[in-house]
Amino acid sequence: MNDFTTDIVLGLIFITGIFGFISGEFIISTVLFASAAIYSNIHLTQKLNK
């Protein structure tokens, strides 16, 4: 994936987590926030190792 696509996917996961938090789905929003953080960390680590 290129950087633009990765940023879009990460943003969508984060925004979905915000909407889940607002609607009261705390477990789902926690999973989405965690997956966004892990995905961002993996992408950043791969980018720095190149």
Sequence and secondary structure as in RCSB ss.txt:
>XXXX:A:sequence
MNDFTTDIVLGLIFITGIFGFISGEFIISTVLFASAAIYSNIHLTQKLNK
>XXXX:A:secstr
  HHHHHHHHHHHHHHHHHHHHHT HHHHHHHHHHHHHHHHHHHHHHHH 
